[in-house]
């Protein structure tokens, strides 16, 4: 009789764990369906013209997928259903959150600017990120020792999203410049100067947010270590700050500016998502064992 409570307790824990798993599966499945729907639309099909009164067929599934992805991220990252208070995080949720933030900015901008040409690409990228986060939901993390740690994580993710949007605008700028060099029409696209201005505005915002994230990380971490994650993050910050200085002092633009942006964003991508991918998937080490 003394052993009977243990199976009941185990059954209760298992039943409690079904809820979050089912919620994550449903939300991720809906997000995948919505993004694949948008990705499979033929170029120009369903894009429509609000001024002409033709509906945008890809907007409802994109909005549904965006909402479902947010629910999946909340269930995954918030630690909903964990036996101990804390959160759950890893490289895949970080990538999924980055794509979600990029899509958030896109959905707002697309109401005012002609950005329909990148909708399918973003949909496929988001679908891949959702599938990756569903397959690798991250590992549980206990409550942070410092009350500033959650703000550090939020600022780090926000900087990922801002630089992701900057990269998107830089890619659109490069394509527009290429079409212009080939003397092809850019009708229906954004003016080059507007694209360039938006790109550097997002870079500046990302550098400001990343600076706060690095400062907080250095402040609340008892022993700052120059591991791969921190070293790559600081290198990325230096490259992107150098881009802003080169733009302001020497007037950098065009291919030189975009190369600096891609290099800095790539270093930041490797700093957390890359290092966590190596630890979680290749080396199969936990955050506690790695000291991350």
C-alpha positions in Angstrom: 0.0 0.0 0.0 2.9 2.4 0.7 3.9 2.2 -3.0 0.5 3.0 -4.5 0.8 6.8 -4.4 3.9 6.7 -6.7 2.1 5.3 -9.8 -0.7 7.7 -9.2 1.7 10.6 -9.0 3.5 9.5 -12.2 0.2 9.2 -14.0 -0.8 12.7 -12.9 2.5 14.1 -14.2 2.1 12.3 -17.5 -1.5 13.5 -17.8 -0.4 17.0 -17.1 2.3 16.8 -19.7 -0.2 15.7 -22.4 -1.8 19.1 -22.4 1.2 21.2 -23.4 2.3 18.6 -26.0 -1.1 18.6 -27.6 -1.3 22.4 -27.6 2.1 22.7 -29.2 1.2 20.1 -31.8 -2.1 21.7 -32.8 -0.7 25.2 -32.9 2.4 24.1 -34.9 0.2 22.1 -37.3 -2.1 25.1 -37.9 0.9 27.4 -38.5 2.5 24.9 -40.9 -0.8 24.5 -42.9 -1.2 28.3 -43.2 2.4 29.0 -44.3 2.4 26.1 -46.8 -0.9 27.4 -48.2 0.6 30.8 -48.8 3.9 29.3 -50.1 2.0 27.2 -52.7 0.1 30.2 -54.1 1.3 31.0 -57.6 3.2 34.2 -58.1 0.6 36.9 -58.3 -2.3 34.5 -57.5 -4.5 35.9 -54.8 -2.3 39.0 -54.3 -5.1 41.3 -55.4 -5.3 45.0 -55.2 -7.1 46.5 -52.2 -7.7 49.7 -54.2 -9.4 47.7 -56.9 -11.5 45.8 -54.4 -10.0 42.4 -55.2 -9.4 40.3 -52.0 -6.0 39.2 -50.9 -6.5 35.4 -50.7 -3.1 34.9 -49.0 -3.8 37.3 -46.1 -6.2 35.1 -44.1 -4.0 32.0 -44.0 -0.9 34.1 -43.3 -2.7 35.8 -40.4 -3.9 32.4 -39.1 -0.4 30.9 -39.4 1.1 34.0 -37.7 -1.3 33.7 -34.8 -0.8 29.9 -34.5 2.9 30.3 -34.5 2.7 32.8 -31.6 0.6 30.3 -29.6 3.2 27.6 -30.3 6.0 29.9 -29.2 4.1 30.8 -26.0 3.4 27.1 -25.1 7.0 26.2 -25.9 9.0 29.1 -24.4 6.9 29.9 -21.4 7.4 26.5 -19.9 3.7 25.8 -19.8 3.2 22.4 -18.2 6.6 22.0 -16.7 6.7 20.4 -13.2 9.1 23.1 -11.9 8.8 26.9 -12.5 11.0 28.1 -15.3 11.1 28.3 -19.1 12.0 26.2 -22.1 14.3 27.4 -24.8 16.8 26.4 -27.4 18.2 27.2 -30.9 15.0 26.2 -32.8 12.5 28.4 -30.7 15.0 31.2 -31.1 14.9 30.9 -34.9 11.1 30.5 -34.9 10.7 33.7 -32.8 13.0 35.5 -35.1 10.9 34.6 -38.2 7.7 35.5 -36.3 9.1 38.9 -35.5 10.1 39.5 -39.1 6.7 38.5 -40.2 5.1 40.8 -37.7 7.0 43.8 -39.2 6.2 42.5 -42.7 2.4 42.2 -42.0 2.4 45.8 -40.8 4.6 47.2 -43.6 2.7 45.3 -46.3 -0.4 47.3 -45.5 1.4 50.5 -46.7 4.2 49.3 -49.0 4.2 46.9 -52.0 6.0 43.9 -50.4 4.0 41.1 -52.0 7.0 39.7 -53.9 8.6 38.3 -50.7 5.4 36.8 -49.1 6.0 33.3 -50.4 9.7 33.3 -49.4 8.8 34.4 -45.9 6.0 31.8 -45.7 8.4 29.0 -46.6 11.0 30.3 -44.1 8.5 30.5 -41.4 7.2 27.0 -42.1 10.7 25.6 -41.9 11.2 27.5 -38.6 7.9 26.2 -37.1 8.8 22.6 -38.1 12.3 23.0 -36.6 10.9 24.3 -33.3 8.3 21.5 -33.2 11.1 18.9 -33.7 13.5 20.6 -31.3 11.3 22.3 -28.6 14.3 23.2 -26.4 15.1 22.2 -22.9 13.7 23.4 -19.6 15.5 26.1 -17.8 15.0 26.9 -14.1 14.1 30.4 -12.9 16.9 32.9 -13.6 19.1 33.8 -10.7 18.9 37.5 -11.7 15.6 39.4 -12.3 17.4 41.1 -15.3 18.0 37.8 -17.1 14.5 37.7 -18.8 15.0 41.2 -20.0 18.3 40.2 -21.4 16.7 37.3 -23.3 13.9 39.5 -24.6 16.3 42.2 -25.9 18.4 39.5 -27.5 15.4 38.1 -29.4 14.2 41.5 -30.3 17.6 42.3 -31.8 17.5 39.1 -33.8 14.1 40.2 -35.2 15.3 43.7 -36.1 18.4 42.5 -37.9 16.2 39.9 -39.7 14.0 42.7 -41.0 17.1 44.7 -41.9 18.4 41.7 -43.9 15.0 41.4 -45.7 15.1 45.0 -46.7 18.7 44.8 -47.8 17.8 41.8 -50.0 15.0 43.8 -51.6 17.4 46.7 -52.1 20.0 44.5 -53.8 17.3 43.1 -56.1 16.0 46.5 -57.0 19.5 47.8 -57.7 20.2 44.7 -59.8 17.1 45.3 -61.9 18.0 48.9 -62.3 21.5 48.0 -63.5 19.9 45.7 -66.1 17.6 48.6 -67.0 14.5 46.6 -66.1 11.3 48.2 -64.9 10.9 48.6 -61.1 7.3 49.6 -61.4 5.3 48.5 -58.3 8.4 48.3 -56.2 9.7 50.5 -53.4 11.9 53.4 -54.3 15.6 52.7 -53.7 16.1 55.6 -51.3 13.1 54.5 -49.2 14.4 50.9 -49.1 17.9 52.1 -48.1 16.5 54.4 -45.4 14.4 51.6 -43.9 17.3 49.2 -44.0 19.6 51.4 -42.0 16.8 52.4 -39.6 16.3 48.8 -38.6 20.1 48.3 -38.4 20.3 51.3 -36.0 17.4 50.0 -33.9 19.0 46.5 -33.8 22.4 47.8 -32.7 20.7 49.9 -29.9 18.7 46.9 -28.6 21.7 44.5 -29.0 23.9 47.0 -27.0 21.5 46.9 -24.1 21.3 43.1 -24.3 25.1 42.7 -24.2 25.4 45.2 -21.4 22.7 43.4 -19.3 24.3 40.1 -20.0 27.7 41.3 -18.8 26.1 43.0 -15.8 24.0 40.2 -14.3 26.3 37.3 -15.2 28.5 36.5 -12.1 31.5 35.4 -14.2 31.6 36.7 -17.7 33.2 34.1 -20.0 34.5 34.7 -23.5 32.9 31.5 -24.9 31.8 31.1 -28.5 28.4 32.6 -27.9 29.6 35.8 -26.2 32.6 36.2 -28.6 30.5 35.9 -31.7 27.8 38.3 -30.3 30.4 40.9 -29.6 32.0 40.4 -33.0 28.6 40.8 -34.6 28.0 44.0 -32.6 31.3 45.4 -33.7 30.6 44.7 -37.4 27.2 46.2 -37.3 28.3 49.2 -35.3 31.2 49.6 -37.9 28.5 49.5 -40.6 26.7 52.4 -39.0 29.9 54.4 -38.6 31.0 53.7 -42.1 27.6 54.8 -43.4 27.7 58.1 -41.3 31.4 59.0 -42.0 32.1 57.6 -45.4 28.6 57.3 -46.8 28.7 53.5 -47.4 25.9 52.1 -49.4 25.1 49.5 -52.0 27.0 46.2 -52.0 29.6 47.2 -49.4 26.9 48.1 -46.9 24.9 44.9 -47.5 28.0 42.8 -47.2 28.7 44.3 -43.8 25.1 43.7 -42.8 25.1 40.1 -43.9 28.4 39.4 -42.1 27.2 41.0 -38.8 23.8 39.3 -38.9 25.5 36.0 -39.7 27.8 36.3 -36.7 24.8 37.0 -34.5 23.0 34.0 -35.9 25.9 31.8 -35.0 26.3 33.4 -31.6 23.2 31.8 -30.0 21.3 29.7 -32.5 24.5 28.3 -34.0 26.2 27.5 -30.7 23.1 26.1 -29.2 22.5 23.9 -32.3 26.0 22.4 -31.8 25.5 21.8 -28.1 21.9 20.4 -28.3 22.0 18.4 -31.6 25.6 17.6 -32.4 27.1 17.2 -28.9 23.8 16.6 -27.2 24.8 18.5 -24.1 22.3 20.4 -21.8 22.6 24.1 -21.0 23.5 23.2 -17.4 26.3 20.9 -18.5 27.6 23.5 -21.0 27.3 26.3 -18.5 25.1 28.3 -20.9 
